[in-house]
Amino acid sequence: MNHFHVNQPTEHDFAAALDWLMRLHLSHRIGFPDCLIASSALRLGVPVVTLNDRHFRLFRGLTVIRPY
């Protein structure tokens, strides 16, 4: 793991994730962890690589990569 840089979520990431959770949880069944991952990735300007891209498509401006 020494080859990776770990970025901690910021207070803003948590606030944005909570806002998205309140707006999207009931209609799209999205959970807090996915909201937090999306808000952190958007702040950092990095893509999210996931096999479950359904929830991440909800976040405008987020690049989602689905590996084969």
PQR file with spaces between the fields and no chain letter, atoms N, CA, C, O and H, PARSE charges and radii, in Angstrom:
ATOM       1  N    MET     1       0.808   -1.193    0.000 -0.4000 1.5000
ATOM       2  CA   MET     1       0.000    0.000    0.000 -0.0000 2.0000
ATOM       3  C    MET     1       0.854    1.261    0.000  0.5500 1.7000
ATOM       4  O    MET     1       0.323    2.365   -0.119 -0.5500 1.4000
ATOM       5  N    ASN     2       2.163    1.111    0.131 -0.4000 1.5000
ATOM       6  CA   ASN     2       3.039    2.279    0.144 -0.0000 2.0000
ATOM       7  C    ASN     2       3.031    3.041   -1.174  0.5500 1.7000
ATOM       8  O    ASN     2       3.456    4.196   -1.220 -0.5500 1.4000
ATOM       9  H    ASN     2       2.593    0.214    0.228  0.4000 1.0000
ATOM      10  N    HIS     3       2.557    2.419   -2.237 -0.4000 1.5000
ATOM      11  CA   HIS     3       2.548    3.063   -3.550 -0.0000 2.0000
ATOM      12  C    HIS     3       1.329    3.955   -3.757  0.5500 1.7000
ATOM      13  O    HIS     3       1.217    4.634   -4.778 -0.5500 1.4000
ATOM      14  H    HIS     3       2.212    1.481   -2.199  0.4000 1.0000
ATOM      15  N    PHE     4       0.426    3.953   -2.797 -0.4000 1.5000
ATOM      16  CA   PHE     4      -0.809    4.718   -2.933 -0.0000 2.0000
ATOM      17  C    PHE     4      -0.825    5.902   -1.974  0.5500 1.7000
ATOM      18  O    PHE     4      -0.280    5.848   -0.871 -0.5500 1.4000
ATOM      19  H    PHE     4       0.516    3.401   -1.967  0.4000 1.0000
ATOM      20  N    HIS     5      -1.460    6.962   -2.427 -0.4000 1.5000
ATOM      21  CA   HIS     5      -1.672    8.126   -1.571 -0.0000 2.0000
ATOM      22  C    HIS     5      -3.101    8.061   -1.043  0.5500 1.7000
ATOM      23  O    HIS     5      -4.040    7.919   -1.827 -0.5500 1.4000
ATOM      24  H    HIS     5      -1.902    7.006   -3.323  0.4000 1.0000
ATOM      25  N    VAL     6      -3.277    8.161    0.240 -0.4000 1.5000
ATOM      26  CA   VAL     6      -4.601    8.090    0.855 -0.0000 2.0000
ATOM      27  C    VAL     6      -5.103    9.502    1.110  0.5500 1.7000
ATOM      28  O    VAL     6      -4.445   10.300    1.778 -0.5500 1.4000
ATOM      29  H    VAL     6      -2.514    8.277    0.877  0.4000 1.0000
ATOM      30  N    ASN     7      -6.274    9.799    0.571 -0.4000 1.5000
ATOM      31  CA   ASN     7      -6.924   11.091    0.797 -0.0000 2.0000
ATOM      32  C    ASN     7      -8.074   10.895    1.764  0.5500 1.7000
ATOM      33  O    ASN     7      -8.939   10.047    1.544 -0.5500 1.4000
ATOM      34  H    ASN     7      -6.809    9.151    0.028  0.4000 1.0000
ATOM      35  N    GLN     8      -8.087   11.669    2.822 -0.4000 1.5000
ATOM      36  CA   GLN     8      -9.162   11.606    3.804 -0.0000 2.0000
ATOM      37  C    GLN     8     -10.313   12.511    3.371  0.5500 1.7000
ATOM      38  O    GLN     8     -10.075   13.599    2.847 -0.5500 1.4000
ATOM      39  H    GLN     8      -7.384   12.358    3.000  0.4000 1.0000
ATOM      40  N    PRO     9     -11.551   12.079    3.583 -0.5600 1.5000
ATOM      41  CA   PRO     9     -12.685   12.957    3.287  0.2800 2.0000
ATOM      42  C    PRO     9     -12.630   14.206    4.173  0.5500 1.7000
ATOM      43  O    PRO     9     -12.206   14.153    5.328 -0.5500 1.4000
ATOM      44  N    THR    10     -13.059   15.306    3.611 -0.4000 1.5000
ATOM      45  CA   THR    10     -13.077   16.569    4.353 -0.0000 2.0000
ATOM      46  C    THR    10     -14.456   16.797    4.953  0.5500 1.7000
ATOM      47  O    THR    10     -15.402   16.059    4.676 -0.5500 1.4000
ATOM      48  H    THR    10     -13.403   15.350    2.673  0.4000 1.0000
ATOM      49  N    GLU    11     -14.551   17.818    5.767 -0.4000 1.5000
ATOM      50  CA   GLU    11     -15.839   18.194    6.353 -0.0000 2.0000
ATOM      51  C    GLU    11     -16.838   18.528    5.243  0.5500 1.7000
ATOM      52  O    GLU    11     -18.019   18.196    5.346 -0.5500 1.4000
ATOM      53  H    GLU    11     -13.783   18.417    5.992  0.4000 1.0000
ATOM      54  N    HIS    12     -16.363   19.180    4.187 -0.4000 1.5000
ATOM      55  CA   HIS    12     -17.230   19.512    3.051 -0.0000 2.0000
ATOM      56  C    HIS    12     -17.727   18.237    2.364  0.5500 1.7000
ATOM      57  O    HIS    12     -18.889   18.164    1.965 -0.5500 1.4000
ATOM      58  H    HIS    12     -15.403   19.449    4.103  0.4000 1.0000
ATOM      59  N    ASP    13     -16.851   17.229    2.225 -0.4000 1.5000
ATOM      60  CA   ASP    13     -17.260   15.962    1.611 -0.0000 2.0000
ATOM      61  C    ASP    13     -18.400   15.318    2.408  0.5500 1.7000
ATOM      62  O    ASP    13     -19.374   14.832    1.833 -0.5500 1.4000
ATOM      63  H    ASP    13     -15.907   17.288    2.550  0.4000 1.0000
ATOM      64  N    PHE    14     -18.265   15.320    3.738 -0.4000 1.5000
ATOM      65  CA   PHE    14     -19.311   14.742    4.582 -0.0000 2.0000
ATOM      66  C    PHE    14     -20.619   15.516    4.456  0.5500 1.7000
ATOM      67  O    PHE    14     -21.692   14.917    4.383 -0.5500 1.4000
ATOM      68  H    PHE    14     -17.474   15.714    4.206  0.4000 1.0000
ATOM      69  N    ALA    15     -20.534   16.843    4.429 -0.4000 1.5000
ATOM      70  CA   ALA    15     -21.735   17.667    4.307 -0.0000 2.0000
ATOM      71  C    ALA    15     -22.422   17.440    2.968  0.5500 1.7000
ATOM      72  O    ALA    15     -23.645   17.312    2.911 -0.5500 1.4000
ATOM      73  H    ALA    15     -19.662   17.330    4.489  0.4000 1.0000
ATOM      74  N    ALA    16     -21.642   17.391    1.890 -0.4000 1.5000
ATOM      75  CA   ALA    16     -22.212   17.147    0.562 -0.0000 2.0000
ATOM      76  C    ALA    16     -22.833   15.755    0.493  0.5500 1.7000
ATOM      77  O    ALA    16     -23.912   15.581   -0.073 -0.5500 1.4000
ATOM      78  H    ALA    16     -20.648   17.495    1.937  0.4000 1.0000
ATOM      79  N    ALA    17     -22.155   14.768    1.064 -0.4000 1.5000
ATOM      80  CA   ALA    17     -22.666   13.397    1.056 -0.0000 2.0000
ATOM      81  C    ALA    17     -23.986   13.304    1.816  0.5500 1.7000
ATOM      82  O    ALA    17     -24.910   12.623    1.371 -0.5500 1.4000
ATOM      83  H    ALA    17     -21.279   14.909    1.524  0.4000 1.0000
ATOM      84  N    LEU    18     -24.079   13.973    2.937 -0.4000 1.5000
ATOM      85  CA   LEU    18     -25.316   13.952    3.714 -0.0000 2.0000
ATOM      86  C    LEU    18     -26.449   14.624    2.953  0.5500 1.7000
ATOM      87  O    LEU    18     -27.585   14.153    2.988 -0.5500 1.4000
ATOM      88  H    LEU    18     -23.329   14.526    3.298  0.4000 1.0000
ATOM      89  N    ASP    19     -26.147   15.719    2.268 -0.4000 1.5000
ATOM      90  CA   ASP    19     -27.166   16.398    1.454 -0.0000 2.0000
ATOM      91  C    ASP    19     -27.668   15.483    0.343  0.5500 1.7000
ATOM      92  O    ASP    19     -28.875   15.363    0.132 -0.5500 1.4000
ATOM      93  H    ASP    19     -25.224   16.101    2.239  0.4000 1.0000
ATOM      94  N    TRP    20     -26.743   14.837   -0.368 -0.4000 1.5000
ATOM      95  CA   TRP    20     -27.141   13.919   -1.436 -0.0000 2.0000
ATOM      96  C    TRP    20     -27.919   12.729   -0.887  0.5500 1.7000
ATOM      97  O    TRP    20     -28.874   12.270   -1.513 -0.5500 1.4000
ATOM      98  H    TRP    20     -25.763   14.935   -0.196  0.4000 1.0000
ATOM      99  N    LEU    21     -27.518   12.230    0.271 -0.4000 1.5000
ATOM     100  CA   LEU    21     -28.221   11.109    0.882 -0.0000 2.0000
ATOM     101  C    LEU    21     -29.675   11.485    1.156  0.5500 1.7000
ATOM     102  O    LEU    21     -30.585   10.709    0.865 -0.5500 1.4000
ATOM     103  H    LEU    21     -26.742   12.603    0.779  0.4000 1.0000
ATOM     104  N    MET    22     -29.892   12.659    1.709 -0.4000 1.5000
ATOM     105  CA   MET    22     -31.259   13.091    2.020 -0.0000 2.0000
ATOM     106  C    MET    22     -32.102   13.242    0.757  0.5500 1.7000
ATOM     107  O    MET    22     -33.308   12.996    0.783 -0.5500 1.4000
ATOM     108  H    MET    22     -29.153   13.290    1.946  0.4000 1.0000
ATOM     109  N    ARG    23     -31.477   13.642   -0.344 -0.4000 1.5000
ATOM     110  CA   ARG    23     -32.226   13.837   -1.584 -0.0000 2.0000
ATOM     111  C    ARG    23     -32.412   12.555   -2.391  0.5500 1.7000
ATOM     112  O    ARG    23     -33.404   12.424   -3.108 -0.5500 1.4000
ATOM     113  H    ARG    23     -30.497   13.841   -0.365  0.4000 1.0000
ATOM     114  N    LEU    24     -31.481   11.607   -2.289 -0.4000 1.5000
ATOM     115  CA   LEU    24     -31.482   10.460   -3.192 -0.0000 2.0000
ATOM     116  C    LEU    24     -31.800    9.113   -2.549  0.5500 1.7000
ATOM     117  O    LEU    24     -32.100    8.150   -3.256 -0.5500 1.4000
ATOM     118  H    LEU    24     -30.675   11.713   -1.706  0.4000 1.0000
ATOM     119  N    HIS    25     -31.738    9.030   -1.231 -0.4000 1.5000
ATOM     120  CA   HIS    25     -31.883    7.726   -0.590 -0.0000 2.0000
ATOM     121  C    HIS    25     -33.226    7.060   -0.885  0.5500 1.7000
ATOM     122  O    HIS    25     -33.263    5.898   -1.291 -0.5500 1.4000
ATOM     123  H    HIS    25     -31.494    9.812   -0.657  0.4000 1.0000
ATOM     124  N    LEU    26     -34.300    7.765   -0.691 -0.4000 1.5000
ATOM     125  CA   LEU    26     -35.615    7.148   -0.884 -0.0000 2.0000
ATOM     126  C    LEU    26     -35.919    6.858   -2.350  0.5500 1.7000
ATOM     127  O    LEU    26     -36.506    5.824   -2.671 -0.5500 1.4000
ATOM     128  H    LEU    26     -34.270    8.709   -0.361  0.4000 1.0000
ATOM     129  N    SER    27     -35.528    7.756   -3.230 -0.4000 1.5000
ATOM     130  CA   SER    27     -35.871    7.573   -4.647 -0.0000 2.0000
ATOM     131  C    SER    27     -34.938    6.607   -5.372  0.5500 1.7000
ATOM     132  O    SER    27     -35.361    5.943   -6.318 -0.5500 1.4000
ATOM     133  H    SER    27     -35.051    8.595   -2.970  0.4000 1.0000
ATOM     134  N    HIS    28     -33.672    6.513   -4.945 -0.4000 1.5000
ATOM     135  CA   HIS    28     -32.700    5.690   -5.666 -0.0000 2.0000
ATOM     136  C    HIS    28     -32.029    4.620   -4.799  0.5500 1.7000
ATOM     137  O    HIS    28     -31.173    3.877   -5.279 -0.5500 1.4000
ATOM     138  H    HIS    28     -33.328    7.052   -4.175  0.4000 1.0000
ATOM     139  N    ARG    29     -32.418    4.546   -3.528 -0.4000 1.5000
ATOM     140  CA   ARG    29     -31.881    3.533   -2.607 -0.0000 2.0000
ATOM     141  C    ARG    29     -30.358    3.600   -2.492  0.5500 1.7000
ATOM     142  O    ARG    29     -29.692    2.570   -2.382 -0.5500 1.4000
ATOM     143  H    ARG    29     -33.113    5.149   -3.139  0.4000 1.0000
ATOM     144  N    ILE    30     -29.823    4.793   -2.517 -0.4000 1.5000
ATOM     145  CA   ILE    30     -28.383    4.986   -2.414 -0.0000 2.0000
ATOM     146  C    ILE    30     -28.011    5.141   -0.937  0.5500 1.7000
ATOM     147  O    ILE    30     -28.783    5.692   -0.153 -0.5500 1.4000
ATOM     148  H    ILE    30     -30.363    5.630   -2.607  0.4000 1.0000
ATOM     149  N    GLY    31     -26.838    4.660   -0.569 -0.4000 1.5000
ATOM     150  CA   GLY    31     -26.393    4.741    0.815 -0.0000 2.0000
ATOM     151  C    GLY    31     -25.347    5.827    1.029  0.5500 1.7000
ATOM     152  O    GLY    31     -24.805    6.394    0.080 -0.5500 1.4000
ATOM     153  H    GLY    31     -26.210    4.213   -1.206  0.4000 1.0000
ATOM     154  N    PHE    32     -25.079    6.098    2.300 -0.4000 1.5000
ATOM     155  CA   PHE    32     -24.116    7.141    2.651 -0.0000 2.0000
ATOM     156  C    PHE    32     -22.713    6.854    2.111  0.5500 1.7000
ATOM     157  O    PHE    32     -22.065    7.780    1.623 -0.5500 1.4000
ATOM     158  H    PHE    32     -25.518    5.637    3.071  0.4000 1.0000
ATOM     159  N    PRO    33     -22.210    5.610    2.175 -0.5600 1.5000
ATOM     160  CA   PRO    33     -20.849    5.377    1.658  0.2800 2.0000
ATOM     161  C    PRO    33     -20.691    5.773    0.182  0.5500 1.7000
ATOM     162  O    PRO    33     -19.682    6.373   -0.189 -0.5500 1.4000
ATOM     163  N    ASP    34     -21.672    5.445   -0.653 -0.4000 1.5000
ATOM     164  CA   ASP    34     -21.579    5.825   -2.066 -0.0000 2.0000
ATOM     165  C    ASP    34     -21.612    7.336   -2.232  0.5500 1.7000
ATOM     166  O    ASP    34     -20.898    7.879   -3.074 -0.5500 1.4000
ATOM     167  H    ASP    34     -22.491    4.958   -0.351  0.4000 1.0000
ATOM     168  N    CYS    35     -22.430    8.021   -1.442 -0.4000 1.5000
ATOM     169  CA   CYS    35     -22.477    9.483   -1.497 -0.0000 2.0000
ATOM     170  C    CYS    35     -21.145   10.085   -1.075  0.5500 1.7000
ATOM     171  O    CYS    35     -20.685   11.054   -1.679 -0.5500 1.4000
ATOM     172  H    CYS    35     -23.011    7.579   -0.758  0.4000 1.0000
ATOM     173  N    LEU    36     -20.527    9.527   -0.054 -0.4000 1.5000
ATOM     174  CA   LEU    36     -19.240   10.040    0.415 -0.0000 2.0000
ATOM     175  C    LEU    36     -18.129    9.780   -0.599  0.5500 1.7000
ATOM     176  O    LEU    36     -17.279   10.643   -0.821 -0.5500 1.4000
ATOM     177  H    LEU    36     -20.902    8.740    0.437  0.4000 1.0000
ATOM     178  N    ILE    37     -18.129    8.618   -1.206 -0.4000 1.5000
ATOM     179  CA   ILE    37     -17.143    8.315   -2.250 -0.0000 2.0000
ATOM     180  C    ILE    37     -17.292    9.299   -3.412  0.5500 1.7000
ATOM     181  O    ILE    37     -16.302    9.832   -3.913 -0.5500 1.4000
ATOM     182  H    ILE    37     -18.819    7.917   -1.026  0.4000 1.0000
ATOM     183  N    ALA    38     -18.531    9.535   -3.833 -0.4000 1.5000
ATOM     184  CA   ALA    38     -18.782   10.454   -4.951 -0.0000 2.0000
ATOM     185  C    ALA    38     -18.353   11.875   -4.613  0.5500 1.7000
ATOM     186  O    ALA    38     -17.715   12.538   -5.431 -0.5500 1.4000
ATOM     187  H    ALA    38     -19.335    9.102   -3.426  0.4000 1.0000
ATOM     188  N    SER    39     -18.692   12.350   -3.424 -0.4000 1.5000
ATOM     189  CA   SER    39     -18.336   13.733   -3.078 -0.0000 2.0000
ATOM     190  C    SER    39     -16.823   13.904   -2.969  0.5500 1.7000
ATOM     191  O    SER    39     -16.286   14.937   -3.368 -0.5500 1.4000
ATOM     192  H    SER    39     -19.210   11.812   -2.760  0.4000 1.0000
ATOM     193  N    SER    40     -16.141   12.911   -2.438 -0.4000 1.5000
ATOM     194  CA   SER    40     -14.678   12.978   -2.348 -0.0000 2.0000
ATOM     195  C    SER    40     -14.040   12.930   -3.730  0.5500 1.7000
ATOM     196  O    SER    40     -13.113   13.689   -4.014 -0.5500 1.4000
ATOM     197  H    SER    40     -16.577   12.072   -2.114  0.4000 1.0000
ATOM     198  N    ALA    41     -14.530   12.043   -4.589 -0.4000 1.5000
ATOM     199  CA   ALA    41     -13.976   11.926   -5.937 -0.0000 2.0000
ATOM     200  C    ALA    41     -14.191   13.200   -6.741  0.5500 1.7000
ATOM     201  O    ALA    41     -13.306   13.626   -7.484 -0.5500 1.4000
ATOM     202  H    ALA    41     -15.283   11.427   -4.359  0.4000 1.0000
ATOM     203  N    LEU    42     -15.358   13.808   -6.597 -0.4000 1.5000
ATOM     204  CA   LEU    42     -15.614   15.064   -7.310 -0.0000 2.0000
ATOM     205  C    LEU    42     -14.671   16.166   -6.835  0.5500 1.7000
ATOM     206  O    LEU    42     -14.146   16.925   -7.649 -0.5500 1.4000
ATOM     207  H    LEU    42     -16.077   13.462   -5.994  0.4000 1.0000
ATOM     208  N    ARG    43     -14.455   16.258   -5.530 -0.4000 1.5000
ATOM     209  CA   ARG    43     -13.542   17.286   -4.996 -0.0000 2.0000
ATOM     210  C    ARG    43     -12.124   17.072   -5.516  0.5500 1.7000
ATOM     211  O    ARG    43     -11.435   18.027   -5.873 -0.5500 1.4000
ATOM     212  H    ARG    43     -14.881   15.641   -4.869  0.4000 1.0000
ATOM     213  N    LEU    44     -11.701   15.827   -5.556 -0.4000 1.5000
ATOM     214  CA   LEU    44     -10.338   15.514   -5.983 -0.0000 2.0000
ATOM     215  C    LEU    44     -10.176   15.505   -7.503  0.5500 1.7000
ATOM     216  O    LEU    44      -9.054   15.547   -8.008 -0.5500 1.4000
ATOM     217  H    LEU    44     -12.261   15.051   -5.267  0.4000 1.0000
ATOM     218  N    GLY    45     -11.289   15.450   -8.231 -0.4000 1.5000
ATOM     219  CA   GLY    45     -11.229   15.407   -9.687 -0.0000 2.0000
ATOM     220  C    GLY    45     -10.724   14.081  -10.211  0.5500 1.7000
ATOM     221  O    GLY    45     -10.042   14.025  -11.234 -0.5500 1.4000
ATOM     222  H    GLY    45     -12.200   15.416   -7.820  0.4000 1.0000
ATOM     223  N    VAL    46     -11.065   13.004   -9.502 -0.4000 1.5000
ATOM     224  CA   VAL    46     -10.623   11.673   -9.911 -0.0000 2.0000
ATOM     225  C    VAL    46     -11.843   10.816  -10.255  0.5500 1.7000
ATOM     226  O    VAL    46     -12.933   11.055   -9.737 -0.5500 1.4000
ATOM     227  H    VAL    46     -11.619   13.049   -8.671  0.4000 1.0000
ATOM     228  N    PRO    47     -11.666    9.826  -11.121 -0.5600 1.5000
ATOM     229  CA   PRO    47     -12.786    8.945  -11.456  0.2800 2.0000
ATOM     230  C    PRO    47     -13.017    7.913  -10.351  0.5500 1.7000
ATOM     231  O    PRO    47     -12.150    7.661   -9.514 -0.5500 1.4000
ATOM     232  N    VAL    48     -14.199    7.334  -10.377 -0.4000 1.5000
ATOM     233  CA   VAL    48     -14.530    6.222   -9.494 -0.0000 2.0000
ATOM     234  C    VAL    48     -14.522    4.961  -10.346  0.5500 1.7000
ATOM     235  O    VAL    48     -15.189    4.899  -11.379 -0.5500 1.4000
ATOM     236  H    VAL    48     -14.903    7.539  -11.057  0.4000 1.0000
ATOM     237  N    VAL    49     -13.777    3.972   -9.918 -0.4000 1.5000
ATOM     238  CA   VAL    49     -13.723    2.691  -10.621 -0.0000 2.0000
ATOM     239  C    VAL    49     -14.530    1.695   -9.796  0.5500 1.7000
ATOM     240  O    VAL    49     -14.203    1.428   -8.639 -0.5500 1.4000
ATOM     241  H    VAL    49     -13.236    4.022   -9.079  0.4000 1.0000
ATOM     242  N    THR    50     -15.585    1.147  -10.396 -0.4000 1.5000
ATOM     243  CA   THR    50     -16.490    0.263   -9.655 -0.0000 2.0000
ATOM     244  C    THR    50     -17.203   -0.701  -10.595  0.5500 1.7000
ATOM     245  O    THR    50     -17.448   -0.393  -11.761 -0.5500 1.4000
ATOM     246  H    THR    50     -15.851    1.363  -11.336  0.4000 1.0000
ATOM     247  N    LEU    51     -17.528   -1.872  -10.062 -0.4000 1.5000
ATOM     248  CA   LEU    51     -18.352   -2.814  -10.813 -0.0000 2.0000
ATOM     249  C    LEU    51     -19.838   -2.487  -10.669  0.5500 1.7000
ATOM     250  O    LEU    51     -20.660   -2.959  -11.454 -0.5500 1.4000
ATOM     251  H    LEU    51     -17.329   -2.123   -9.114  0.4000 1.0000
ATOM     252  N    ASN    52     -20.176   -1.686   -9.671 -0.4000 1.5000
ATOM     253  CA   ASN    52     -21.563   -1.296   -9.429 -0.0000 2.0000
ATOM     254  C    ASN    52     -21.710    0.199   -9.728  0.5500 1.7000
ATOM     255  O    ASN    52     -21.704    1.029   -8.819 -0.5500 1.4000
ATOM     256  H    ASN    52     -19.508   -1.303   -9.033  0.4000 1.0000
ATOM     257  N    ASP    53     -21.840    0.521  -10.992 -0.4000 1.5000
ATOM     258  CA   ASP    53     -21.861    1.932  -11.403 -0.0000 2.0000
ATOM     259  C    ASP    53     -23.250    2.564  -11.360  0.5500 1.7000
ATOM     260  O    ASP    53     -23.379    3.754  -11.648 -0.5500 1.4000
ATOM     261  H    ASP    53     -21.845   -0.153  -11.731  0.4000 1.0000
ATOM     262  N    ARG    54     -24.274    1.823  -11.017 -0.4000 1.5000
ATOM     263  CA   ARG    54     -25.645    2.320  -11.043 -0.0000 2.0000
ATOM     264  C    ARG    54     -25.831    3.583  -10.201  0.5500 1.7000
ATOM     265  O    ARG    54     -26.388    4.570  -10.682 -0.5500 1.4000
ATOM     266  H    ARG    54     -24.169    0.856  -10.783  0.4000 1.0000
ATOM     267  N    HIS    55     -25.372    3.561   -8.958 -0.4000 1.5000
ATOM     268  CA   HIS    55     -25.564    4.716   -8.084 -0.0000 2.0000
ATOM     269  C    HIS    55     -24.685    5.899   -8.480  0.5500 1.7000
ATOM     270  O    HIS    55     -25.090    7.050   -8.322 -0.5500 1.4000
ATOM     271  H    HIS    55     -24.920    2.759   -8.567  0.4000 1.0000
ATOM     272  N    PHE    56     -23.517    5.632   -8.978 -0.4000 1.5000
ATOM     273  CA   PHE    56     -22.583    6.720   -9.269 -0.0000 2.0000
ATOM     274  C    PHE    56     -22.974    7.512  -10.510  0.5500 1.7000
ATOM     275  O    PHE    56     -22.505    8.636  -10.688 -0.5500 1.4000
ATOM     276  H    PHE    56     -23.188    4.696   -9.106  0.4000 1.0000
ATOM     277  N    ARG    57     -23.817    6.959  -11.364 -0.4000 1.5000
ATOM     278  CA   ARG    57     -24.293    7.699  -12.534 -0.0000 2.0000
ATOM     279  C    ARG    57     -25.164    8.890  -12.144  0.5500 1.7000
ATOM     280  O    ARG    57     -25.409    9.774  -12.965 -0.5500 1.4000
ATOM     281  H    ARG    57     -24.198    6.047  -11.219  0.4000 1.0000
ATOM     282  N    LEU    58     -25.632    8.918  -10.899 -0.4000 1.5000
ATOM     283  CA   LEU    58     -26.509    9.999  -10.430 -0.0000 2.0000
ATOM     284  C    LEU    58     -25.768   11.315  -10.223  0.5500 1.7000
ATOM     285  O    LEU    58     -26.395   12.374  -10.176 -0.5500 1.4000
ATOM     286  H    LEU    58     -25.434    8.199  -10.232  0.4000 1.0000
ATOM     287  N    PHE    59     -24.447   11.264  -10.098 -0.4000 1.5000
ATOM     288  CA   PHE    59     -23.673   12.451   -9.731 -0.0000 2.0000
ATOM     289  C    PHE    59     -23.110   13.127  -10.972  0.5500 1.7000
ATOM     290  O    PHE    59     -22.197   12.610  -11.616 -0.5500 1.4000
ATOM     291  H    PHE    59     -23.938   10.404  -10.135  0.4000 1.0000
ATOM     292  N    ARG    60     -23.665   14.288  -11.297 -0.4000 1.5000
ATOM     293  CA   ARG    60     -23.256   15.050  -12.480 -0.0000 2.0000
ATOM     294  C    ARG    60     -21.795   15.462  -12.347  0.5500 1.7000
ATOM     295  O    ARG    60     -21.385   15.990  -11.313 -0.5500 1.4000
ATOM     296  H    ARG    60     -24.407   14.707  -10.774  0.4000 1.0000
ATOM     297  N    GLY    61     -21.022   15.222  -13.382 -0.4000 1.5000
ATOM     298  CA   GLY    61     -19.627   15.612  -13.406 -0.0000 2.0000
ATOM     299  C    GLY    61     -18.677   14.546  -12.910  0.5500 1.7000
ATOM     300  O    GLY    61     -17.460   14.713  -13.001 -0.5500 1.4000
ATOM     301  H    GLY    61     -21.355   14.793  -14.222  0.4000 1.0000
ATOM     302  N    LEU    62     -19.207   13.452  -12.385 -0.4000 1.5000
ATOM     303  CA   LEU    62     -18.359   12.371  -11.872 -0.0000 2.0000
ATOM     304  C    LEU    62     -18.074   11.379  -13.000  0.5500 1.7000
ATOM     305  O    LEU    62     -18.992   10.893  -13.661 -0.5500 1.4000
ATOM     306  H    LEU    62     -20.195   13.316  -12.311  0.4000 1.0000
ATOM     307  N    THR    63     -16.806   11.093  -13.204 -0.4000 1.5000
ATOM     308  CA   THR    63     -16.414   10.098  -14.189 -0.0000 2.0000
ATOM     309  C    THR    63     -16.431    8.731  -13.528  0.5500 1.7000
ATOM     310  O    THR    63     -15.812    8.527  -12.484 -0.5500 1.4000
ATOM     311  H    THR    63     -16.061   11.488  -12.667  0.4000 1.0000
ATOM     312  N    VAL    64     -17.149    7.789  -14.148 -0.4000 1.5000
ATOM     313  CA   VAL    64     -17.264    6.445  -13.610 -0.0000 2.0000
ATOM     314  C    VAL    64     -16.653    5.468  -14.608  0.5500 1.7000
ATOM     315  O    VAL    64     -17.002    5.470  -15.788 -0.5500 1.4000
ATOM     316  H    VAL    64     -17.651    7.955  -14.997  0.4000 1.0000
ATOM     317  N    ILE    65     -15.751    4.646  -14.128 -0.4000 1.5000
ATOM     318  CA   ILE    65     -15.104    3.635  -14.956 -0.0000 2.0000
ATOM     319  C    ILE    65     -15.543    2.270  -14.459  0.5500 1.7000
ATOM     320  O    ILE    65     -15.388    1.941  -13.283 -0.5500 1.4000
ATOM     321  H    ILE    65     -15.468    4.644  -13.169  0.4000 1.0000
ATOM     322  N    ARG    66     -16.082    1.497  -15.354 -0.4000 1.5000
ATOM     323  CA   ARG    66     -16.497    0.120  -15.010 -0.0000 2.0000
ATOM     324  C    ARG    66     -15.507   -0.840  -15.664  0.5500 1.7000
ATOM     325  O    ARG    66     -15.499   -0.979  -16.887 -0.5500 1.4000
ATOM     326  H    ARG    66     -16.208    1.764  -16.309  0.4000 1.0000
ATOM     327  N    PRO    67     -14.667   -1.506  -14.858 -0.5600 1.5000
ATOM     328  CA   PRO    67     -13.693   -2.431  -15.445  0.2800 2.0000
ATOM     329  C    PRO    67     -14.401   -3.661  -16.007  0.5500 1.7000
ATOM     330  O    PRO    67     -15.487   -4.030  -15.560 -0.5500 1.4000
ATOM     331  N    TYR    68     -13.785   -4.266  -16.962 -0.4000 1.5000
ATOM     332  CA   TYR    68     -14.390   -5.449  -17.592 -0.0000 2.0000
ATOM     333  C    TYR    68     -13.982   -6.696  -16.883  0.5500 1.7000
ATOM     334  O    TYR    68     -14.393   -7.790  -17.271 -0.5500 1.4000
ATOM     335  H    TYR    68     -12.902   -3.967  -17.325  0.4000 1.0000
